[in-house]
Amino acid sequence: MKHVKIAGGLGFIGFHLAQKLLDEGCLVTAVDSLENRSELKLALEMELGRNAHFTFLQTKIEQADFGDADVVVYAADNENWTALEAVLRQCQPDCLFVFLSTTDVYENSGEWRVQPVSDYGKAMLAQEENIRVTCAETGVAAVIIRLPTVYGLHQPYHLKLGRQFVSYEDETGKTESMHDLLYIDDVIRALAAAMAMDSGQHTIHLGSGTSNPFDRTGNSNGLDYQKAHELLGFFPRTSLAEGMKKYQLANEEWQRQKKLAAMYEETKSMAAKHPNTNQ
């Protein structure tokens, strides 16, 4: 049974990936410090914890043991080289390392080329090179997945759907890549497929292959997915309209489940305060 350890396993992408891998019969360990969005993350831990093959480690990423994993997925703070290197150095030669980067390493000047458009893109391009150098030294296979903005249940930002475009709001002040938009289910299928690549070093970006929904003019295209299709069998199955509908329905169900859980806890609390004395 494959053992996958996910750094940042209770984050948006980490959680959905853990769900997918558990459904496929993998052993999954999520490593998360719970420093951010802790109320939600505790709820996600409870959700995943219903599966006997799930383990949660609450600790700083750089303090966790990743040496026994078949696959390590780095979905945590990817700008922290100290933590990232600590994880990389623990990976054994037969381990696969999967790193989530950004499509902000590209510039669209009529055609897509590697030229970071943001400070975050510059930082990620440097991290990618650090990973390649370290993995070449240690013999660890590595897959770098460059992601555009990903949306779905538990997304940490707000997207508003217009007739032909999407607007983006983020209360944290950090902006995701505006080059393209993909639904979480499509991204998770690609990440799961990447875990079959057990040798070499690969850098792959994911894209919709359609017009960029962040561009109100409608004149620019999103990213292609040719290489991702060749290596991972990836193609986006979810249109923007379908994805937004799925997200809205999933969020409504999540909120309903939260209300039911709160009502159940309130009933238990009242029962404890007023036990039945007639028995």
C-alpha positions as CSV (number, residue, x, y, z in Angstrom):
1,M,0.0,0.0,0.0
2,K,1.5,3.3,-1.1
3,H,2.2,5.8,1.7
4,V,1.8,9.4,0.8
5,K,2.8,12.3,3.1
6,I,1.3,15.7,2.3
7,A,3.0,18.8,3.7
8,G,0.2,21.2,4.2
9,G,-2.3,18.3,4.1
10,L,-5.2,20.3,5.7
11,G,-4.9,23.2,3.2
12,F,-7.3,23.7,0.3
13,I,-5.5,21.5,-2.2
14,G,-3.9,19.2,0.4
15,F,-7.2,18.2,1.8
16,H,-8.8,17.4,-1.5
17,L,-5.8,15.4,-2.6
18,A,-5.9,13.4,0.7
19,Q,-9.5,12.6,0.1
20,K,-8.8,11.3,-3.4
21,L,-5.8,9.2,-2.3
22,L,-7.7,7.7,0.6
23,D,-10.5,6.8,-1.8
24,E,-7.9,5.0,-3.9
25,G,-6.7,3.0,-1.0
26,C,-3.5,4.8,-0.1
27,L,-2.1,5.4,3.3
28,V,-2.1,9.2,3.8
29,T,-0.4,11.3,6.4
30,A,-1.2,15.0,6.5
31,V,1.4,17.3,8.1
32,D,0.1,20.7,9.1
33,S,0.9,23.2,11.9
34,L,-2.7,24.4,12.1
35,E,-1.4,28.0,12.4
36,N,-3.8,29.4,9.8
37,R,-7.6,28.9,9.3
38,S,-7.5,26.5,12.3
39,E,-11.3,26.2,12.8
40,L,-11.8,25.0,9.2
41,K,-8.7,22.8,9.4
42,L,-9.9,21.1,12.5
43,A,-13.2,20.3,10.7
44,L,-11.3,18.9,7.8
45,E,-9.1,16.8,10.0
46,M,-12.3,15.3,11.5
47,E,-13.6,14.6,8.0
48,L,-10.5,12.8,6.9
49,G,-10.1,11.1,10.2
50,R,-13.1,8.9,9.6
51,N,-10.8,6.8,7.3
52,A,-8.6,4.3,9.1
53,H,-5.8,4.9,6.6
54,F,-5.4,8.6,7.5
55,T,-2.9,10.0,10.0
56,F,-2.6,13.6,11.1
57,L,0.7,15.1,12.4
58,Q,0.3,18.6,13.9
59,T,3.8,20.0,13.7
60,K,5.9,22.4,11.8
61,I,6.8,21.0,8.4
62,E,10.5,21.2,9.0
63,Q,10.2,19.2,12.2
64,A,8.2,16.3,10.7
65,D,9.6,12.9,9.6
66,F,9.1,12.3,5.8
67,G,11.8,9.6,5.5
68,D,9.3,6.7,5.4
69,A,7.1,8.0,2.6
70,D,6.8,6.5,-0.9
71,V,5.5,9.9,-2.2
72,V,5.9,13.4,-0.6
73,V,3.6,16.1,-1.8
74,Y,4.6,19.7,-0.9
75,A,1.4,21.7,-0.7
76,A,2.5,23.9,2.2
77,D,4.1,27.4,2.2
78,N,6.2,27.0,-0.9
79,E,8.2,30.1,-0.3
80,N,9.9,28.8,2.8
81,W,13.1,27.2,1.5
82,T,14.3,26.2,5.0
83,A,11.2,23.9,5.5
84,L,11.2,22.8,1.9
85,E,14.9,21.7,2.0
86,A,14.4,20.0,5.3
87,V,11.7,17.8,3.7
88,L,13.6,17.2,0.5
89,R,16.7,16.0,2.4
90,Q,14.7,13.4,4.2
91,C,13.3,11.8,1.0
92,Q,14.8,8.5,0.2
93,P,16.2,7.7,-3.4
94,D,13.1,5.6,-4.1
95,C,10.7,8.4,-3.0
96,L,8.8,10.7,-5.4
97,F,8.7,14.4,-4.6
98,V,5.8,16.4,-5.9
99,F,6.0,20.2,-5.6
100,L,3.1,22.6,-6.3
101,S,4.4,25.7,-8.0
102,T,2.6,28.5,-10.0
103,T,2.0,29.5,-13.6
104,D,3.1,33.0,-12.5
105,V,6.5,31.9,-13.8
106,Y,5.1,32.6,-17.3
107,E,4.5,35.8,-19.2
108,N,1.9,35.9,-22.0
109,S,3.3,38.2,-24.7
110,G,1.4,36.6,-27.6
111,E,2.9,33.3,-26.5
112,W,3.6,31.8,-23.2
113,R,7.3,32.0,-22.1
114,V,9.1,31.6,-18.8
115,Q,9.3,35.2,-17.5
116,P,7.9,35.7,-14.0
117,V,5.1,38.3,-13.8
118,S,5.1,38.7,-10.1
119,D,7.5,38.5,-7.1
120,Y,5.8,35.2,-6.2
121,G,6.5,33.9,-9.7
122,K,10.2,34.9,-9.3
123,A,10.3,33.1,-5.9
124,M,8.8,30.0,-7.3
125,L,11.1,29.8,-10.2
126,A,14.0,30.0,-7.8
127,Q,12.5,27.3,-5.6
128,E,12.0,25.1,-8.7
129,E,15.7,25.3,-9.5
130,N,16.6,24.6,-5.9
131,I,14.5,21.4,-6.0
132,R,16.1,20.3,-9.3
133,V,19.6,20.8,-7.9
134,T,18.8,19.0,-4.6
135,C,17.1,16.1,-6.2
136,A,20.0,15.7,-8.7
137,E,22.3,15.4,-5.7
138,T,20.1,12.9,-3.8
139,G,18.7,10.9,-6.7
140,V,15.1,11.6,-5.8
141,A,12.5,11.8,-8.6
142,A,10.7,15.1,-8.7
143,V,7.6,16.4,-10.4
144,I,6.9,20.1,-10.4
145,I,3.3,21.0,-11.1
146,R,2.7,24.7,-12.1
147,L,-0.8,25.6,-11.2
148,P,-3.1,28.5,-12.2
149,T,-5.8,29.6,-9.8
150,V,-7.7,26.6,-8.5
151,Y,-11.2,26.9,-7.2
152,G,-13.7,24.6,-5.4
153,L,-15.0,23.8,-1.9
154,H,-12.8,25.4,0.9
155,Q,-11.0,27.8,-1.5
156,P,-9.2,30.4,0.5
157,Y,-10.4,33.3,-1.7
158,H,-13.5,34.7,-3.3
159,L,-14.4,34.3,-7.0
160,K,-17.3,36.1,-8.5
161,L,-18.7,34.8,-11.8
162,G,-19.7,37.4,-14.5
163,R,-21.2,36.6,-17.9
164,Q,-17.8,35.9,-19.5
165,F,-15.2,36.5,-16.8
166,V,-14.3,35.9,-13.2
167,S,-13.3,38.5,-10.6
168,Y,-10.9,37.7,-7.8
169,E,-10.9,38.9,-4.2
170,D,-8.5,37.7,-1.5
171,E,-8.7,39.0,2.1
172,T,-5.2,37.8,2.8
173,G,-3.6,40.2,0.3
174,K,-2.0,37.3,-1.6
175,T,-3.0,36.9,-5.3
176,E,-3.1,33.6,-7.1
177,S,-2.0,33.3,-10.7
178,M,-4.3,35.2,-13.1
179,H,-3.3,33.2,-16.1
180,D,-6.0,30.6,-16.0
181,L,-8.6,28.9,-13.8
182,L,-9.2,25.2,-13.0
183,Y,-11.7,23.3,-10.9
184,I,-10.3,21.4,-8.0
185,D,-11.4,18.0,-9.2
186,D,-9.5,18.3,-12.4
187,V,-6.3,19.4,-10.6
188,I,-6.5,16.6,-8.1
189,R,-6.8,14.0,-10.9
190,A,-3.6,15.4,-12.4
191,L,-1.8,15.3,-9.1
192,A,-2.9,11.7,-8.5
193,A,-1.6,10.8,-11.9
194,A,1.7,12.5,-11.3
195,M,2.4,9.9,-8.5
196,A,3.0,7.2,-11.1
197,M,6.1,9.1,-12.4
198,D,8.7,7.4,-10.4
199,S,11.9,8.5,-12.1
200,G,13.6,11.6,-13.5
201,Q,12.6,15.2,-13.1
202,H,9.5,16.7,-14.8
203,T,8.0,20.2,-14.9
204,I,4.4,20.4,-16.1
205,H,1.9,23.2,-16.1
206,L,-1.9,22.7,-16.0
207,G,-4.3,24.8,-18.1
208,S,-7.8,25.0,-19.4
209,G,-7.0,25.3,-23.1
210,T,-9.7,27.9,-23.3
211,S,-9.9,31.7,-23.1
212,N,-8.6,33.3,-19.8
213,P,-11.7,33.9,-17.6
214,F,-9.8,36.7,-15.8
215,D,-9.5,38.8,-18.9
216,R,-12.6,40.9,-19.3
217,T,-11.7,41.7,-22.9
218,G,-11.8,38.1,-23.9
219,N,-8.7,38.6,-26.1
220,S,-6.3,36.3,-24.2
221,N,-6.2,32.5,-23.9
222,G,-5.5,30.5,-20.8
223,L,-2.7,27.9,-20.7
224,D,-2.5,24.9,-22.9
225,Y,-2.4,21.4,-21.4
226,Q,-0.6,19.4,-24.2
227,K,2.4,18.3,-22.0
228,A,0.1,17.5,-19.1
229,H,-2.0,15.4,-21.4
230,E,1.0,13.5,-22.8
231,L,2.5,12.7,-19.4
232,L,-0.5,12.6,-17.0
233,G,-3.4,11.9,-19.3
234,F,-4.8,15.3,-18.1
235,F,-7.5,17.3,-19.7
236,P,-10.0,19.6,-18.0
237,R,-13.3,17.9,-17.7
238,T,-15.1,20.8,-15.9
239,S,-16.2,23.9,-17.6
240,L,-16.3,27.2,-15.7
241,A,-20.2,27.2,-15.5
242,E,-20.2,23.5,-14.3
243,G,-17.4,24.2,-11.8
244,M,-19.1,27.2,-10.3
245,K,-22.3,25.2,-9.9
246,K,-20.5,22.3,-8.3
247,Y,-18.8,24.6,-6.0
248,Q,-22.0,26.4,-4.9
249,L,-23.8,23.0,-4.3
250,A,-20.8,21.6,-2.4
251,N,-20.6,24.7,-0.2
252,E,-24.3,24.6,0.5
253,E,-24.0,21.0,1.6
254,W,-20.9,21.8,3.7
255,Q,-22.8,24.6,5.5
256,R,-25.8,22.3,6.1
257,Q,-23.5,19.7,7.6
258,K,-21.9,22.3,9.9
259,K,-25.3,23.4,11.1
260,L,-26.4,19.8,11.8
261,A,-23.1,19.2,13.7
262,A,-23.7,22.4,15.8
263,M,-27.3,21.4,16.6
264,Y,-26.1,17.9,17.6
265,E,-23.4,19.4,20.0
266,E,-26.0,21.8,21.4
267,T,-28.4,18.9,22.1
268,K,-25.6,16.9,23.8
269,S,-24.7,19.9,25.9
270,M,-28.2,20.5,27.1
271,A,-28.7,16.8,27.9
272,A,-25.5,16.9,30.0
273,K,-26.8,19.9,31.9
274,H,-30.3,18.5,32.4
275,P,-30.0,14.7,32.8
276,N,-33.2,12.7,32.9
277,T,-33.8,12.1,36.6
278,N,-36.9,10.0,36.1
279,Q,-35.0,6.9,35.2
